Amino acid sequence: MINKIEFTCWQSDEPIEIQLEPEAIIFIVSPENTITFTGTSTLGDFKWAIRIDHAQKGIQLFPESDGHYSIEIFENNKLLENWYKYM
């Protein structure tokens, strides 16, 4: 089962900073853009946990699964092939 979470920044919004854990990779959602994180696990129990830091205006995104999991990231519905470039 695929579990996804999506962040959209509207035209007049300020950029949103998303930090993907545990790697601490930071993705910026710019105005008029959407970033989607999809996760799957071998056990089918994948879910997301988020932490919102209102003072820093940022979000931490935590993948959770008891088994092995994989994550794909899309920007405006286009798969990011090399998202480790954000590290």
C-alpha positions, 0 to 999 in steps of 0.5 A: 500500500502506498501512503503519500503526503503532499505539500502545496505552496500557493502563489501568495504563500511564503516557501515551506521548508520540509525536512525529511528524517532521518536523513535530514534532507531539506526540501523547499516548496516554492510558491505555485509548487507541490512536493509529494512524498510517497512511502511503501513498506514490505509489511504494508504498515507505512505511515507518516508522522509530522512535526510542525515548528511554528517558530521556525516555520518548518516541518519535519517529516518522519517515515514510520514502518516496522519493515523495510520501506522506500520513499519516492518524491515528486515535484509538481507530479514529476519524480525526483530521480536524484533527491540526495542532491538536496543533502 
